Structure formats: C-alpha cells, structure tokens
Amino acid sequence: MVGVACLALAVTGCTGNSRAAEAGHAPQASTAPKPTSSPALTPAQAREALARYSKTNNLARLSQDRALLDSVEGGPRYAMSLADIQEDEALPEADREPYRPWSYDLSATDLYIPRLKDGQQRWFAAVTRAGSLQQYARVLIIAQSTQSKQWEIVATIDLDDPEQLPQIALDKDGYATAVDATSSSLTAPVGVLRSAVTDNYATGGEQTGKKVLTPSGASRRQIKMHDETQEKFGPRGTTRFAAADPQFADAYALKTTAGALVVFSHTHTQHDAVSAPGLGIVPEKQDRAWLGTTPGPAFTYTFTCSDIAAVPNVPEPSSLLGYGCRRTDAKAAGPSTSV
C-alpha cells in the first residue's frame, strides 16, 4: 500500500541483571538515521510520463497491441482496457467504433507529486481538464512499476463536478503529502470506503453505504443501479449484486486542507438468473465477448472499478466524487438461491 509510513524508535529497557543496569547506564535509543523523503519525480518528468502514455496508448489501441499497452498501464486501468479490447474484438467489424487518437492537454493539467520515503513505491497524481470551459476533469494515478521501472497509469476517474475536488495540501516547495489510506487515523480508511461503495450496489446503501457516504451524484448512481437493475427481468428473473474481494487492493491518498483524497479500486459481481425452468437469458451484443451466443439460465459478471472519495478530517460522512467500472469477466453459473 502506498503511503507515508510512520516510524518510531523502539527503546527496550534492560533487565535487572543486565550489564547495562549493573553499570548504571540508561538504555540507549537507536542512533540510525531516520529515512528521508524526497519528491517521487520532478514536474518535468511527470509531464513526460503523461505525454509518453497518451502516445503509446494511441499506438497500442490502434493495433490492439496488449503487450504495448501493458508497458504504460497497470492495475485496474489495464484490466479495464483489456476488457474494452476483448468486447470490441467480439463485435462484427461494422459495429466497431473507429478509434480516435487523443492526448491530454498538459497546459491544463495539475500535478500533485508527493514526497516519499526511500523504499516506497513512487507515484503521483494528476488532474486533467478538457472542454471549452475546462468543465470536464479527470483524476489520474501514475505509479512506477516495481519491475520495469516505467511509469504506468493505474487509475483514471472522471469527476462528476470539478468544483467538488478538495484542495490538495502543498508544502512550501509545491509538493504534496502522501497519506496511508489504510490508517485508522482517517475518519474513513479505504476498507470502510470500499465496503460502502459495494454496499451501494448490494443493498442500495442500506447497511453502510448511506452512513459512510454523503448523497453525492456518484453514490446516487450506484444506488440507482441497484434499484433499477434488480427489476430488469420483471417476474421472469432476478439480478443480484454482491461485493467481491478486490482484484487490486492498492490505494493512493493525498492530504487535503480538510482531510484526504483517496483513490482506490473495488470489485463487485452481478448475478442474473431466470426464475423458472425453461427460461433462458440471451446474451446481449457486448455480453457475447464473454459468454458467446448460447442462452443460459444464469450468468455472473465481474466488474472492476476505480473510485475517488474526499474524506474529511472530522467525523462526518465522506463524499464519493466519481467512479468508473468495466466488466472484466463473465461466466455461466447456476441459478441463484438468494431470496
């Protein structure tokens, strides 16, 4: 997990029969130097990483080159891109949308580079803006691969409203502060946030979702998905959402002037089943990339999602600012026994 580790010097008292006690010496604290923190990279290097990403991403998507894409994407972002490619390739040629190359406007991009200690994975955040009035904003998390040492996009999330983005706390040199997203010092650690968003799907937020998260546009959409989708088959079938172990457990957090901004991933499933023998679910056009064309009594879909939340430093609900999901797996399954 990325974050700023808290290190404490351990002082161990000596037993009564120790040589130190006999000599009257007090226990000594470790004199090892404390780890120093430094920026993950320079702003120029960060902009270079973003430019490289858009250029390589375009080349990879035009040729559907998974290996090339893997060199600039990782984590949930790469899993979502692979899903997009798989679904696109399963469509007839005439139904495929032509790919249009793109690039981020680096002049309209804010960088948030944290100081990190030696040994921590290097990463940074960026907020890109687009539109005639820069009314569209996207948060990016870019992390350095521990294997290739290349910078990879691991999360991209569109914000519902750029004005909702909290102010990132910066030091006198303009660098951000990384926060341990799992820390109990946060009013809503990442595990609590992840449980809340999956509960929005599973129960409509009745157990933890509505308690942990304020009723923002993003959380309302998740609850609406639960409310509307479970009735889509009428009396002939059911749809049930459920939380799943996250495929990608890493989370990234930055200190804000009022708390923390947390970016994380969650995984949930959707189980569709007929309600009576003799009925069958016919896979729709996009579903066929995963299921083929044969009807079945039940299917289970797995979704990989990236989420972003503003966590206050006071005991109040957090706000889900945006999220994005892709179906990343699907399979035929037996009918659900859920009521």
N, C-alpha and C positions, 0 to 999 in steps of 0.2 A: 504494500500500500504506500502510495506516495504521500509524504507529509513531512513536517519538521519534527524530528524526534527530540524528546526531552531527555537529557542525560543528567544523571545525578552522581556525585561522587559517593561511593559506598565506604563508610567508615566502620570498621569492625573492631569492637573493643576486645582487649586481651583477657584471657582467663587469669584467675588469681595466681596460678603457678607459672605463668609465662615469664620469660626472661625480661620482657619489657616492663612488666609490673614490678618484678624484683628490683630492677634497676631504677624504678621511679620515673620511667619515661612515659609520656602520654602517647596514645595511639596517633599515628600519622596518617593524614589523608593522602590520597594518590596525588602525585605531582605530574602525572601525564598531562600533556597539553590538551585543552578542550578542542573538539573539532571546530573548524571554521566554516562559515558558509560563504558561498560566492554565487553570483548570478548563473543560472542554468546555461546561458549563452548570451551573446551580445544582441542588441536590436537588429543590427545589420545581418547577423547570422540567422535570426528568426525570420526576417523578411525573405532571405534567400531560401530558407526551408519552405516557406509558403509558395514562393514562385516555382520552385522545383516540383512541389506537389501538384500544382494545377497543370503544369506542362506534362509531367509524367502520367498523371491521371487521364488526361485527354488522349495521350498515345495509347494507354492501356485499354481504355474503354472503346476507342475506335476499332481496335483489333481484338477486343475481348481477351486480352492477354492477362491471365490471372497472376502469373509469376511477376510480371512487371508491376501490376497493381500492388502486389504484396510488398514491393520494395518501398512504397510510400504510404501504405495504410496498414493498420493493425487493430487488434481488439474488436470492439463492436462495429466500428466503421467498416472494417474489411469484411466482416461477416455479412453486413447489410449489402455491401457492394457485390459480393459473390451471389447473394440471393437475387439481386436485380439482374445480374448476368444470366443466372440459371432460368429465371422466369422469361427473360427476353428471348433467349435461345429456343425456348419451347414454343414460342409463338410462330405462326406462319409468317413468312417474310413480309407479306403485305400488311400485317398487323403491327409490325415493329415500328416504334417511333425512331426517326433518324436521330443519331446522337449529334448534339451541337456543342462544339468546344467552348470553353468558358475560362475565366480566370478571376481571381479575387482582385479587387481594386486596393492595392497596398497603400495608396494615399488615403483611403477611407477605412483603414484597419488600425485598431488599437491593440497594442501588445501589452501583456501582463506577464512579466518574466519574474519568477520567484527566485529568491536566494535559497540555495540548497546546500546541505552539508555533504562532505566527502562520503561517497558510497551510496548516496541516494540516487534513484533514477532521475535523469534530467528530463524536465518537461516544462512547457509554458502554455499559456492560454492566449487566444486572440479573439477579438470581436470584429467581424467584417460587416460592412454596411453596403446596401445597394438601394436602388430606386432613385427617382428624380429628387426626392427629399430625404434620401437615406432613411426611408421609413422601414426598411427591412434589415434585420440584424441577425447574425448567426454567430454562435459561440463555438470555437474550435479548441480542442485539446490536442497538442502535438507533443509526443513523447519520443525520447531517443531509444531505439531498440537496443536491448542489452546484448544482442547477438551481432547484428550488422553495424551497430552504432549510427545507422541512418535515422533521420528524423521522420516519424510517421504520424499521420493523422489517426487518432484513435477514437475521436468523438466529434460529431458535428450536430448542433442542435439549433434550430430556428427559434428565436424568441417570439412569443405572442406580441409583446409590446416592448420595444427597446427602452422606453421610459421606465420600465419596471426593473431594469438591471441595476443592482445596487452599486454604490461607489466602491471601487476596489481601493483598499488602503495601500499607499505607496510610501516608501521611505524617502529620505532627502535626496537620494540618487535616482528616484523614479522606479525602483524595483518593488515587486510585490512580496507578500509573506505567505508561504505555503502553510496550510493547516492540516493536521491529521484528521481526516474525515471520519475516522472510527472513534475518535476521542470522546469520552463521556463528558468532557468539558463543553462540548457543543450541546445546545438545547435539543437538537435532533441529529444524532450521529447518522452516518449513512445507512446503517442497518435499519434504523427506525424509518428513514425516508423510503428505503426500498420496500419495506413492509407496507407502508402507507399507499404507495402507488399501485402495488399489486392488489391491495385490498380494494382500491377503487374499481378495478376490473372484476374481482372475485365476488364482492358483496355490494358494490355500489358505494363503497366507502363507509359502510355502517359500523365496521368493527374498529378500524384505526384510521382509515383514510381521511374522514371528515374531522377527526380530532387532531391529527398531526398537521394537516394542510389546510390553509385558508381556501375558500371557494373561488379560486382563480379560474381563468378561462381554460387553462390546461387541465386542471383537475376536474373541471366540469365535463370536458370532453371525454375523459377516461370513464367517468361515471355514466355519461350518456351512452358510451359504447356498451357498458354492462346492461343498462336499462333497455336499450333498443335491440341489441343483438340477440339476447336470450329469448326474444319472442319472434325471431325472424321466420321460423318454420311454422308458427301457429300451433295447432294441435297435433301436427304430424311429426314434430321433432323438438329437440331441445339443444340449446347451446349453453355451455358452462365454461367460465374462465377459472383458472387456478394459478396460484403462484408456483414458480419452479426455481430450483437452485440457479443462481445467476451463472451464466456461462462465462461472464467476465466480471470478476469481483473488484478490480481496481477502481478506486475513486480518486478524484482530484479536487482539492479545495483551496480557496484563497481567502485571506482575511479581508473583510469589508469594514467600512466605517461603522456598521451597525451589526456585525456578526460574521457570517461566512457565506461564500458562494460555493456550492457543492455540485460537481458533475459526476454522475455515476451511471451504471447500466443495470437494467433489470431484465429478467426473463419471465414470461408467462405463457400459459398454454390456453388453447381454445378447443374444447371437445364438442363436436357436433354429432348428434345421434338421432336416428329415427325413433319414433315412439311405438311402432307396431311392426310385427313381422310382415314381410312382403314389400315394405317400402325401401327406397334407396336414395341416397344423396348423389346427385350427378355433379362431379367436379366442374367448377366454372373455368373460364379460359385461363386465368392466372394460376388456378389450382393445379392444372394439368402438368405443370413443370415438376410437381412433386408427386402427384397421385395418378397420372395417366388419365384415361377417359372412362374407366370402368366404374359404374356406380357402386356404392357400398353402404352398409348400414351405419357406419360411424367412422369419423376421421378425427385425428388430433393434430392440431397445428401448434408449432412452437414459434414464438415471437421474441426477437432480440431488440431491446430498446435502449436508447440513451435519454437521460433525464437531467434537468438542471433545476436547482432549488436555491432560494435565498433563505438562509437560516438566521433568525435574529439572535442577538446575544442576551435576550431577556426571555423568560418562559412564556412565549406566545407561539401560536402556530406558524409554521414555515410556509413559504409560498412556492408552488411549482410554476416556474416561468416558461417552461416549454419541454417538449419531448418529441422523439421520433422513433417509430418502430418499423421493423420489416419481418415478414415471415421468413424464418431461416431453416425450417424443417416441417415436414408433414408426413403422416403415415396413416394407413388404415388401422382401425382399432375396434375392439369390441364395444357394444353399446354401453353407455354409462349406467351405473347403478345409482347415481345421485338422484335425490328427490328434487 
